[in-house]
Each structure stands twice: as structure tokens, then as C-alpha cells.
């Protein structure tokens, strides 16, 4: 039986994709506690609307497997190290959420029972139905796949209505707006547009998964307070990919 969308919101279950860099704020490395608390408060506001929220988090603020591989490290080992970095970030976000009074579970694709539950799809859905935030860590548990792909896969598995892709800019641009002030912002894009133009939204595997399963993506600026709530209410923010 299909779930009913909560009154005043467009979606009843969403997946929020956070980059590891989002957690480090203006620092060059690591986790900025104030930034993590601010993100936790935004997620708490979404929960207050009655929306079920799952999160996939990257690890680039601590370790980037692809960069390490480019410098000579064996790719699989580098990717596993990157997965462990996502677990650190997931635990930091869990701590911040629980300080805000939000019940949270971390599920890891790599088994580490002392720190997190193993990823089990049905258990994750049950947590969401009980209004718990579920943070998916360690990507999909396999090297050569990004956390973007993990976000698309987990969103499809749990039946999320949309992926909320948090970034540090106001949407998808034709070029890096931080470097090129003439870069054009797109309000709407198709999956094919992303692939043809090679726009840096999510990697090609993630985009293909979303396209095959008709899962929309909203790319928005996480640094603007209230944007998660605006997206859930159906307000036009950022760029919509569908």
C-alpha cells in the first residue's frame, strides 16, 4: 500500500546526500563541529514536518580514495580507506543529531558491529517508519564505486521520492561558479543533459541508476539555512534533474 505524503510537503521519504567536504566548513580538513550541528538542526526541521530522512555521507574531508589512487596507492585499498572515512563522518553526524533529540541509526556496508548496524534494507525501512534518521556509511561496501552511486542505490532500495544533493553552490552550473562568474545556472535538467554535457552533479553510474528508476534529484545550496525544508515543501530552489 503506498504511503501518504505528509500534509504541506511534496515527499514523504527522502535521501539526503552530503559530501564529506560539507562537514569541514571553511576548514581545510576534518570536521567542523558547528557545521555538523547546523546540518543536524536542518535535518531535525525536516523530521518535524513528518518526512522520513535517510542520509548518505561522503568522506572527502578526511580521505579521498580516488586522489590517493592517482598518487600511486592501489585503488581498492584507497577506496576502502575512503569508506572508513565515511564511517567517521556518519558517527559525527549521528552524535550531533542525537544531541538535537533526533533518534538515529548508522548502517554500514562494511560490518563493524561495535560502531554501526550492518546494512539491512528491511531494517533500514523499519527505522524510517519509526521516524529515525538512518545514515548509510561505507558507500556500497565495494571499491570502484562512489558515495554518489551509494546514494542513488540506497534511495532506490528504500523507496525515497527524491535525492537531495547538498552542495556549496546554488545548483548546477555550466562551469564552476566559484572560478567563472559567467557560468550559467540551470533550473531544470534531464538525466541525458547531465551525461551529455558531463556536468559534475553525480557520477555517470549514479545518474544512470536514477534515470532507469525515474528518481529525481534536487541539487541545492546546503549553506543557505532552511533550504532542506524549502525543497521538501516543493519550493523552487537549486536545480531539478528528472
C-alpha positions in Angstrom: 0.0 0.0 0.0 1.5 3.4 -1.0 2.5 5.8 1.8 0.7 9.1 2.0 2.7 12.2 1.6 2.6 14.4 4.7 0.5 17.5 4.6 2.4 20.5 3.4 5.3 18.5 1.9 5.9 17.1 -1.5 7.8 14.0 -0.4 7.2 11.5 2.5 10.7 9.9 2.3 13.9 11.4 1.0 17.6 10.7 0.8 20.0 13.5 1.7 23.4 13.2 0.0 26.1 15.0 1.9 29.7 15.4 0.8 32.4 14.9 3.3 33.6 18.4 2.5 30.2 19.8 3.7 31.2 18.8 7.2 34.5 20.6 7.3 33.1 24.1 6.7 35.8 26.6 6.0 38.5 24.4 7.5 41.0 22.7 5.2 40.5 19.3 6.7 38.4 17.3 9.2 35.1 18.0 10.9 33.8 21.4 11.9 31.5 20.7 14.9 29.5 23.9 14.4 28.7 23.0 10.8 27.7 19.4 11.8 25.3 20.8 14.4 23.8 23.2 11.8 23.2 20.3 9.4 21.7 18.3 12.3 19.3 21.1 13.0 18.2 21.3 9.4 17.5 17.5 9.4 15.5 17.9 12.6 13.3 20.5 10.9 12.6 18.0 8.1 11.7 15.4 10.6 9.3 17.8 12.3 7.4 18.1 9.0 6.8 14.3 9.2 9.2 13.5 6.5 11.3 10.3 6.7 15.0 11.1 6.2 17.9 8.9 5.2 21.4 10.2 4.7 24.4 9.1 2.6 27.6 10.8 3.5 31.0 11.1 1.8 34.5 11.1 3.3 36.4 13.6 1.3 37.1 15.9 4.2 39.2 13.1 5.7 40.4 10.9 2.8 39.7 10.7 -0.9 40.4 7.3 -2.4 40.5 8.5 -6.0 43.1 11.1 -5.2 45.2 8.6 -3.3 44.9 6.2 -6.2 46.1 8.8 -8.6 49.2 9.3 -6.5 50.1 5.6 -6.7 48.1 3.8 -4.0 46.4 0.6 -5.1 42.8 1.7 -6.0 40.9 -0.9 -4.0 42.9 -0.2 -0.8 42.4 3.6 -1.3 38.7 3.2 -1.8 38.4 1.1 1.4 40.2 3.8 3.3 37.7 6.3 1.9 34.8 4.1 3.1 36.2 4.1 6.6 36.3 8.0 6.4 32.6 8.0 5.7 32.0 6.0 8.9 33.8 8.7 10.9 31.6 11.3 9.4 28.5 9.2 9.9 29.3 8.8 13.6 29.9 12.6 14.0 26.5 13.4 12.3 24.8 10.8 14.5 26.2 12.4 17.6 25.0 15.8 16.5 21.5 14.6 15.6 21.1 12.8 18.9 22.2 15.9 20.8 19.3 17.6 19.0 16.9 14.8 20.2 16.7 13.0 16.9 16.9 9.2 17.1 19.4 8.0 14.6 20.9 4.7 13.4 24.1 4.3 11.4 24.1 1.4 9.0 27.5 0.4 7.4 28.0 -1.6 4.3 31.2 -2.9 5.9 30.5 -4.8 9.0 31.7 -3.2 12.3 29.1 -4.1 14.9 30.6 -2.2 17.7 30.1 1.1 15.8 27.1 0.6 13.4 24.5 -1.8 12.3 25.1 -3.8 9.2 23.2 -2.6 6.2 19.9 -4.4 6.0 17.3 -2.9 3.7 14.2 -4.0 5.6 15.6 -2.9 8.9 16.5 0.5 7.4 13.0 0.9 6.2 11.6 0.0 9.6 13.8 2.6 11.3 12.5 5.2 8.9 8.9 4.2 9.5 9.6 4.8 13.2 10.8 8.3 12.4 14.5 7.5 13.0 17.1 9.1 10.7 19.2 6.4 9.0 22.8 7.3 8.0 24.2 4.9 5.4 28.0 4.7 5.8 30.8 3.0 3.9 29.3 3.5 0.4 28.1 0.2 -1.0 30.9 -1.7 0.5 32.8 -2.2 -2.7 35.7 -0.4 -4.2 35.4 1.5 -7.5 32.0 2.9 -6.6 31.5 6.4 -5.3 29.2 7.6 -2.5 27.1 9.2 -5.2 26.3 5.7 -6.5 25.6 4.6 -3.0 23.2 7.5 -2.6 21.3 6.5 -5.8 21.3 2.8 -4.9 20.1 3.3 -1.3 17.4 5.8 -2.3 16.0 3.3 -4.8 16.2 0.5 -2.3 14.3 2.3 0.4 11.8 3.9 -1.9 12.8 7.5 -1.5 10.9 10.0 -3.5 13.9 12.2 -4.3 17.6 12.6 -3.7 18.5 15.9 -2.1 22.1 16.6 -3.3 23.6 19.1 -1.0 26.4 21.4 -2.4 28.1 24.7 -1.6 26.6 26.5 -4.6 23.0 27.3 -5.6 22.5 24.5 -8.1 24.1 23.0 -11.3 26.1 25.4 -13.4 27.7 25.2 -16.9 31.1 25.8 -15.2 32.4 26.2 -11.7 30.7 29.5 -10.5 33.5 29.9 -7.9 36.0 30.3 -10.7 33.9 31.6 -13.6 31.4 34.4 -12.7 29.8 34.0 -16.2 28.8 30.4 -15.5 25.2 29.7 -16.3 22.9 28.2 -13.7 20.4 25.6 -14.9 17.0 25.5 -13.2 16.0 22.2 -14.9 18.0 19.4 -16.4 17.3 15.9 -17.7 19.5 12.9 -16.9 20.6 12.9 -20.5 21.7 16.5 -20.2 23.9 15.6 -17.3 25.5 12.8 -19.2 25.9 14.6 -22.5 27.3 17.8 -21.0 29.3 15.9 -18.4 28.1 18.2 -15.7 29.5 17.5 -12.3 26.3 16.6 -10.5 26.8 12.9 -9.6 28.9 10.3 -11.4 27.6 8.6 -14.5 26.7 5.3 -12.7 24.6 7.2 -10.2 22.8 9.3 -12.9 22.1 6.2 -14.9 20.5 4.5 -11.8 18.3 7.5 -11.2 17.3 7.7 -14.9 16.4 4.0 -15.0 14.3 4.3 -11.9 12.8 7.8 -12.6 14.3 9.1 -9.3 14.5 12.9 -9.3 17.5 14.8 -7.9 17.4 18.3 -6.4 20.8 20.0 -6.3 20.8 22.8 -3.8 23.0 25.0 -1.6 23.3 23.5 1.9 24.9 26.7 3.3 21.6 28.6 2.9 19.7 27.9 6.0 16.2 26.4 5.5 16.8 25.0 2.0 16.1 21.4 3.0 12.7 22.5 4.3 12.0 24.5 1.2 12.8 21.6 -1.0 10.5 19.3 1.0 7.7 21.9 0.7 8.1 22.0 -3.1 9.5 25.5 -3.3 11.8 26.1 -6.3 15.4 26.0 -5.2 18.5 24.9 -6.9 18.4 22.7 -9.9 15.9 19.8 -10.5 17.1 16.8 -12.5 14.4 14.5 -13.7 
